[in-house]
């Protein structure tokens, strides 16, 4: 029989999101860890040199233990948006090196987690106006699956234009960038009478066997909003930060100044695609969404704060699936323009306090993603030695100083041709 130390020592230090054998190996490890005291597994998982597979297994094990012990009935919807997922929807092959078989993998993870429990679930996969037919491919992938009845594949373009409801201010699917699709999935889930929704990304970056981590905070501790937090010291984060230039610190400084109400509450990972919202809060959010793009996370959090709804944060495991990420395909500064501008809209619409001067700087000086392209590979001297916790503090670098730096960088970019 394997001892706990042996299981720890034999665990792999890698996890390939495209490899079915890695998904299987993880669940086998979780099963082997099940007889051991959870505190002992956690102790080994939190060691700095713990193998990646073992750290992932602990998160999934902790989630499964809660679900198995839970006696409260619950109906949940799991929602994700699809745009440009034509490759990751299919299995990996020589012709499709980034294939993740994402829909089947999600279904298998959820079925494994909730099988035999009192928690009923349904998966909502929403085509966000994908020009490559993600929704059509998803329907083909799941056709004939024993879990086909657990899935609703929706198309945002079929729901528009909407005369009423949360999508009434969205002209077409072309005007949505993720947010509109997530809203449609949540709206449909509410119509199906779910008690709560969890939303995630289309790729396999978040193992949904961890859903019990969110549910525990909801069912056991009573929180109606639970936010996954990749920046927690107990999270497992494998992320390709090298995709950004050094100027990312300047962008985050601006972001945290504008979103002071959010970031001052310790919500430093506002974009984490692993969150739970109870139907009562979700219905309020969807009464009047302020944005339909990548910044919808900030809008929903701002609404939560405006409603004065208590929230919890939980550490979880995240492995970046960056090869075909929308932020790469569409351009990272296009994404960051959306995040910054959407944040300004959200805090204004939701009526939470924010740094109005910094918001005006963004209004006046960031006209398009090209302006951010001029910034991303440079860093103001005021921010060079600043640690992450200091970002967003106007005393470190004021909105006025930020504006002067932006103008200087844009001028230099023009002169460089």
Secondary structure, 3 states (H helix, E strand, C coil): CCCHHHHHHHCCCCCCCCCHHHHHHHHHHHHHHCCCCHHHHHHHHCCCCCCHHHHHHHHHHHHHHHHHHCCCCEEEEEEEEECCCCCCCCCCECCECCCCCHHHHHHHHHHHHHCCCCEEEEEEEEECCCCCCHHHHHHHHHCCCCCHHHEEEEEHHHHCCCCCCCCCCCCCHHHCCCHHHHHHHHHHHHHCCCCEEEEECCCCCCCHHHHHHHHHHHHCCCCCEEEECCCCCCCEEECCHHHCCCCHHHHHHHHHHHCHHHHCCCCCCCCCCEEEEEHHHHHHHCCCCCCCCCCHHHHHHHHHHHCCCCEEEECCEEECCCCCCHHHHCCHHHHHHHHHHHHHHHHHHHCCCCCHHHHHHHHHHCCCHHHHHCCCCCCCHHHCCCCHHHCCCCCCCCHHHHHHHHHHHHHHHHHHC
